[in-house]
């Protein structure tokens, strides 16, 4: 029994077989899925999915790639959706200095604005951090420490950074990249950080794990990620599944 803490079920990659993908996940022991918003439209789609399926929850947010187009009206719409019971977090938000699809100054502005809106809505945040570790950490540090602050999605830093985020009150989400042969850094993180601060995710349709690497990812494949973590830590798969599922229920406010 696992929870996929981060997937994009609304994306066009699933348009032809979305129901079958969801059914495969359920049959594979995935008890809950968090469908992630990256702009107003995708947040609305994620919310619609969550309203149709009790085992899917939604998030709302504006991704750093879309910061140039995200204005006050968009933030107002997201704020209204954030109050819906099916919405369990604000995100995916953050900084992406690898692609730089939006100007850095706009990314910073929209990131900080959404952190404040999430705080006002009393929602945890889902953080996108690519090639912006120091600035993301500094921004989150200014927001203060606490319980259930949020999740560092698709973690790509080292062990020291992971522990620094954990100290602020964030969970570390391990993606399918942990199964890649040469991914030494994320393997070290997955083996070392406290299991009670870890989540697992697919980020589907992206980043499919071995043995599905190179193909479309989907929530059922999160099993491969959990298996690899169990192997790295030398513990049973069931232990990883039980603890990461409990962690996801805590951070997202799902029934225990």
N, C-alpha and C positions, 0 to 999 in steps of 0.2 A: 504494500500500500504506500503510494507516493503522492506528493503534490508537485505538479509542475508550476513553479512559482513565477514563471515568465514565459509566455507564448503569445504569438500574434495571430490568433485564430480568425480575425477578420480579414486578413490580407488576401489578395487575389489568388495567391498560390493555392489556397484551399477552396476556391470557388466551385470547382468541379466535384469535390468529394468531402466537403466539410463535415457532414453528418457521419460519414464512414470513418473519418479521422478521429472524431470525438468518440465514436463507438469503439474503435481500436484501443484508444487510450483507456476507456472504462474497462474493457476486457483484459487489458494488461495490468490492471490494478492501480490505475491512476484515479485517486478518489476525488481530486479537485484540481482545477486548472484556473490560473489567473490570466485573463486575456487583457493585454496591455494597450492603452491608448497612446498614440504618438502625435495626434493633432485632434482638432475638434471632430472631424469626420470619423476617424478611427475610434475615438473615445465613445462616440455615439453608437458605433457598430458593436464595440465591446460590451457596452451597456445593454444593447438589445439582445446579444447572445446570453448574457448573464440573466436577463429577465426570462429567457426561454428555458434555461437549464439551471437547476438548483446547485449543481456541482461545478458551475463556472462563476467566477467573480470577475469584476471589471476594475480597471483603473482609468484615470483621466489625466491628460497632460499634453504638453507641447515639447517634442523632442528637440534637442539642440540643432539638428539638421534643418528644422523649420522655423528657427528663431527669427529669421528676417521677415517672415510673413505673419508672425504671431503678434497680434495687437491687443488693445484693451478689450475689444468686443469678444475676441476669442477667449481671453482670460475670464471674462464675465460668464460666458457660456460654460466653460469648464467648471467654474465655481458653483454654478447652479447644479450641474450634473454631479459634482462631488458630494452633494447632500443626499443623493439617492442611496437606499440601503444596499444595493448590489455593488456599490463602489467601495473598495477596501483600501485603496492607496492612491496617492497622487504621483503620477509618473507615466511615462519615462521622461525624466528631465535630467539636465546636467550640461556637460561640456564635451565637445568633440573637436579636438585640435588636430586630428588625423585627416579627416575628410575636409573640414572647414567649408561645409556647404553653406553655412551662414557666417556672417562677420562675427569675429570674436567678441566685440563690444555688445552686439545684440544677443549673443549666446549668454553672456554674463548677466545682462539686464533681465532677460526672460527667466533664467535660472533662479536668480535671487527673488524675483517677483513671485515665482511659483512656490519657492520655499516658504515665503511668508503666507501665501494663500493656503498652502497645505497645513501650516501650523494653525492658522485660524480655523480651518475645517477639522482640526484634530485628526489628521490622517498621516500615516507614515509615508515617506517618499521613496520612490524607486529611482536610483541614481545611475545615469549613463556617464561613464568616465573613460574617455579614450585619449591617450597622450596628453592628459591634463591633470595628472595625479595631484601635484602640489596645490594647484589652484582649487580643485574640487575639495580637497581636504581642508584648506584654509577657509573656504566658503562655508563648509559644514561646521567647522569648529566655531565660527562666529555665531552659528545658530544655537550653540550650547550642547551640553551632554544631556542624556536622558534615556528612558526606556522606550523601546519601540520607535526609535527615531526613523528607521527606514532600512533599506537594502541597497548594498552596492551590487548592482546587477552585472552579470557576466564579468566577474572580477578578473582583472588583468595585471594587477600589481604584484609586489613581492610580499613575503611573510610579514615584514616589519610594517608595511602599509596596511595590510589586513588587520593586524593587531591594533594599529592606531585607530582605524575606523571602528573596530569593535569597542575600543575604550570610549568612544563617543556615544555608543549606543546603537550601532548599525550591525546588521547581519551581512554575512558574505555569501553571495550566491555563486555556486560553482556550475559552469556550463559544460557542454559536451567536449570542449577543447581539452579537458583533463584526460580524455582518452587518447589524445594524439601522442604519438611516440616521442616526439621531440619537445613536448610542452613541459619542460622540466620545472619551470617556475610555478605554474598553477598546480602541478602535481605536489610540489613541496608544500604549498599553501593548504591544499586539500588534506594532506597527511598530518599537518601540524596544528591548525587552528582548533579551538574548542568546538566539539561537535554540536554543542547547544547554541552555537552562533552561526550555524551553516544552513543554507538552503540549497536545493538543486533546481536546475532549470534547463529548458531546451533552447530558449530564444527562437523557437521554430517560427518560420520555416528556415531559419539560418542555422549554421554551425552544427550540422548533424554529427553525432559521435561515431567513432569506430564501433561497429563495422559498417555503418551507413554513411560514412564520410563522403562528401561530394554529391549526395542526393538531398532531396527535400527533407528537412527535419520535421518531426511532428511529436506531440506530447508523449506518446507511448515510448519513445526512444529515451526518455529520461531514466529508464531502468538501466541503460548502459552506463550512464554517468554515475548512478548510485553504486553499481557493481564495481566500477573502477575505484571509487572512493573507499569502498569496503576493502578492496584488495590493497590499496595503498596504506590503509590504517591497520590492516591485519585483524579486522573484526567482521562479524557476520553481516551480510547484506541487510538482514532484518533489523539490525541495530541502527544502521544508517537510515533505513526507511522510516523506522519508528520515530527517531529523534528529529530528522529533518521535517517530517510531517507535523510533528508537534510544534516545531519552531515556526513553520509556516502558519499554523493555526493561531499561534500567539501573535505574530507580527501583523497578520491580516485581520485579527479579531474574529476568526472563524470559531465555531463551536468546538470545544475540546472533547 
